[in-house]
Amino acid sequence: MAGRPTINTVAAAAGVSRQTVSNTINSPQIVDPRTRQRVLAAIEQLNYTPSAAAAQLRTRRSRVIGLRLQPETDGINGAVLDRFLHAFTVAAQRESYRVMLFTAPDDAAEIAQYSQLVAASNVDAFLLTSTHAGDPRTAWLASQGLPFVTFGRPWTQLSEADRHAWVDVDGAAGTRLATEHLLQLGHRRIAYVGFPRSADLADERLSGWATAMADVVSAESREHLARHVCDGVDAGSRAAESLLAESEPTAFVCASDSLALGALSHVRRIGQRCAVIGFDDTPVAAAVDLASVAQPLTQAAEAAFDLVLAQLNGESPSPRQYLLTPHLALRGSGSVTPDPSTSRTESE
Amino acid sequence: MAGRPTINTVAAAAGVSRQTVSNTINSPQIVDPRTRQRVLAAIEQLNYTPSAAAAQLRTRRSRVIGLRLQPETDGINGAVLDRFLHAFTVAAQRESYRVMLFTAPDDAAEIAQYSQLVAASNVDAFLLTSTHAGDPRTAWLASQGLPFVTFGRPWTQLSEADRHAWVDVDGAAGTRLATEHLLQLGHRRIAYVGFPRSADLADERLSGWATAMADVVSAESREHLARHVCDGVDAGSRAAESLLAESEPTAFVCASDSLALGALSHVRRIGQRCAVIGFDDTPVAAAVDLASVAQPLTQAAEAAFDLVLAQLNGESPSPRQYLLTPHLALRGSGSVTPDPSTSRTESE
């Protein structure tokens, strides 16, 4: 066998197709382990080097996507972005793309990093997380003509020309799903513990609960059944305590698992029979039997990668925006029915 | 101001030192926010582009370190590697290095990825996690002369020539610390719930407990006070149940937070007064008031990055191995004293 070995030489030696050789290198997860061993043995025997460097020179692509690692918060809710990062890395690698990490304390510093990463020409595109109203990052990337996608929708109303590619999960559908489940169990006084009101996911998650509750209690009662606090376990406990004292709810829908864990700890501590549902289905929720709204993170990561890849390939995919629907991870804390002896009848 | 702007031009315009400009780009976390804004404004006004691409061409370095993302397990213990990854990314960025992620289902596939990443010349060095006895990855990297460091020691006895750079946390010191704390509280029948015995961290964590218990109970009693199970919350519950039935322990030291959470849930469910200490100080531990052995992850990540950097700079650092000592994150579950009415006296 003369000359430099190619993917075809390897395929022939291993008795598999070109695609299987490619998969063994780029997506080994999907190749049968025995087949993989055979291909790896052939690669080693022939001293085959995948021509990624040559491909990069030819296409002028680094096949690298930049992603800013979020600073850690309380370690509970951060698990969502870590899981998304895992799924995105797997999706990217299937197409021989890699994920490059960087950190930045705020939006301005993140933009400075974009600039540096592109100047060093080692990043083709960016994935952004934690979008917010008036986000300067997307405007900057668009002004530079750089390919990007956000996990999180733009919370500002954008003109048709400014609409960029994004993937997000419908938070209102999530809290609505949780609230409707509790209504079906017979709960009527269902409280909501969410974040300080703002024109982004805070108000969105609130709205799902409010919609489901609209036919059950008056707008005034809803005011008394909602709390808007900063995220955290202790804040969730205190909100539950004050809600129980003021409005006697029999169930809680919470905007995060941290808040829900606080509420759950409080009701368990005082021996009150209440249902609690959190948001994000984090490992903590599974560990303490907390029902929670679950984001389809693998689906979101795959859609986000597809949107990046389409831009890099010069395609105009349609749709360029995906709003995915969460589901309810039902566990013990979400199955508690109202106590018939103490439940107050709602006659508004 | 003629010519291409340099770091000196930016420093002069912002009224800061060269180092502050460099920090603003590479380690913005350590720069005062107002100073940072001033430097970023100067960078934008002068249209300064950091010369990373030029530096890369000059040094033939990509300034990229490859790291395989571990597949997710139960989501509780995986948090440790995610936190290490965060800290390592921050340490690397301080020296203008980046972290590139890839995935691989097993060691052989991970080695194939190394080969590809080096061939495409976009990775200078590798960071390995989850080392184990007979690890083929380190031997392969050493045979190729590629710089690398492992988070986790080699569990095989290596010859002097084969000793590579590593950073690890002393697991035996961790379980010993937990056990000695419980002994000081007056516990004597302290059980151990760990992993199936193997010549790596399973036996190491077991040994710390066994050492602390050596003067308190006989070797035979220790046998009855230890369980070796696969990691998981349910396995921890079952182990605690069987230990309570057979050996009446008043406290549990566990090799992971998953196991400890299972043990803690069991004793809380049956209303038994028992102390429980886990391992890794995960977000779940903090959330459920579980005491846990905490690894110094930031220190480990910084030491690991320093060991990589020294190799890339052609230095021979001494030491090339760091065994760091964990500490005890003390919470409610670790402060439970033995119940005087039920505690059995040990008279062996």
HADDOCK unambig.tbl for C-alpha pairs under 7 A between the chains (distance, minus, plus):
assign (segid A and resid 25 and name CA) (segid B and resid 112 and name CA) 6.79 0.50 0.50
assign (segid A and resid 25 and name CA) (segid B and resid 113 and name CA) 6.98 0.50 0.50
assign (segid A and resid 28 and name CA) (segid B and resid 104 and name CA) 6.76 0.50 0.50
assign (segid A and resid 28 and name CA) (segid B and resid 105 and name CA) 6.95 0.50 0.50
assign (segid A and resid 28 and name CA) (segid B and resid 109 and name CA) 6.75 0.50 0.50
assign (segid A and resid 29 and name CA) (segid B and resid 105 and name CA) 5.95 0.50 0.50
assign (segid A and resid 49 and name CA) (segid B and resid 116 and name CA) 6.94 0.50 0.50
assign (segid A and resid 49 and name CA) (segid B and resid 119 and name CA) 6.79 0.50 0.50
assign (segid A and resid 50 and name CA) (segid B and resid 116 and name CA) 6.18 0.50 0.50
assign (segid A and resid 52 and name CA) (segid B and resid 120 and name CA) 5.11 0.50 0.50
assign (segid A and resid 53 and name CA) (segid B and resid 119 and name CA) 6.49 0.50 0.50
assign (segid A and resid 53 and name CA) (segid B and resid 120 and name CA) 4.03 0.50 0.50
assign (segid A and resid 53 and name CA) (segid B and resid 121 and name CA) 6.80 0.50 0.50
assign (segid A and resid 75 and name CA) (segid B and resid 283 and name CA) 5.22 0.50 0.50
assign (segid A and resid 76 and name CA) (segid B and resid 283 and name CA) 5.74 0.50 0.50
assign (segid A and resid 89 and name CA) (segid B and resid 102 and name CA) 6.62 0.50 0.50
assign (segid A and resid 90 and name CA) (segid B and resid 103 and name CA) 6.55 0.50 0.50
assign (segid A and resid 98 and name CA) (segid B and resid 100 and name CA) 6.80 0.50 0.50
assign (segid A and resid 98 and name CA) (segid B and resid 101 and name CA) 6.32 0.50 0.50
assign (segid A and resid 98 and name CA) (segid B and resid 102 and name CA) 6.47 0.50 0.50
assign (segid A and resid 99 and name CA) (segid B and resid 100 and name CA) 5.78 0.50 0.50
assign (segid A and resid 99 and name CA) (segid B and resid 101 and name CA) 5.44 0.50 0.50
assign (segid A and resid 100 and name CA) (segid B and resid 98 and name CA) 6.79 0.50 0.50
assign (segid A and resid 100 and name CA) (segid B and resid 99 and name CA) 5.79 0.50 0.50
assign (segid A and resid 100 and name CA) (segid B and resid 100 and name CA) 4.49 0.50 0.50
assign (segid A and resid 100 and name CA) (segid B and resid 101 and name CA) 6.36 0.50 0.50
assign (segid A and resid 101 and name CA) (segid B and resid 98 and name CA) 6.31 0.50 0.50
assign (segid A and resid 101 and name CA) (segid B and resid 99 and name CA) 5.44 0.50 0.50
assign (segid A and resid 101 and name CA) (segid B and resid 100 and name CA) 6.37 0.50 0.50
assign (segid A and resid 102 and name CA) (segid B and resid 89 and name CA) 6.63 0.50 0.50
assign (segid A and resid 102 and name CA) (segid B and resid 98 and name CA) 6.47 0.50 0.50
assign (segid A and resid 103 and name CA) (segid B and resid 90 and name CA) 6.56 0.50 0.50
assign (segid A and resid 104 and name CA) (segid B and resid 28 and name CA) 6.68 0.50 0.50
assign (segid A and resid 105 and name CA) (segid B and resid 28 and name CA) 6.83 0.50 0.50
assign (segid A and resid 105 and name CA) (segid B and resid 29 and name CA) 5.99 0.50 0.50
assign (segid A and resid 109 and name CA) (segid B and resid 28 and name CA) 6.85 0.50 0.50
assign (segid A and resid 112 and name CA) (segid B and resid 25 and name CA) 6.88 0.50 0.50
assign (segid A and resid 116 and name CA) (segid B and resid 49 and name CA) 6.80 0.50 0.50
assign (segid A and resid 116 and name CA) (segid B and resid 50 and name CA) 6.15 0.50 0.50
assign (segid A and resid 119 and name CA) (segid B and resid 49 and name CA) 6.83 0.50 0.50
assign (segid A and resid 119 and name CA) (segid B and resid 53 and name CA) 6.46 0.50 0.50
assign (segid A and resid 120 and name CA) (segid B and resid 52 and name CA) 5.13 0.50 0.50
assign (segid A and resid 120 and name CA) (segid B and resid 53 and name CA) 4.00 0.50 0.50
assign (segid A and resid 121 and name CA) (segid B and resid 53 and name CA) 6.84 0.50 0.50
assign (segid A and resid 283 and name CA) (segid B and resid 75 and name CA) 5.25 0.50 0.50
assign (segid A and resid 283 and name CA) (segid B and resid 76 and name CA) 5.74 0.50 0.50
assign (segid A and resid 284 and name CA) (segid B and resid 284 and name CA) 5.31 0.50 0.50
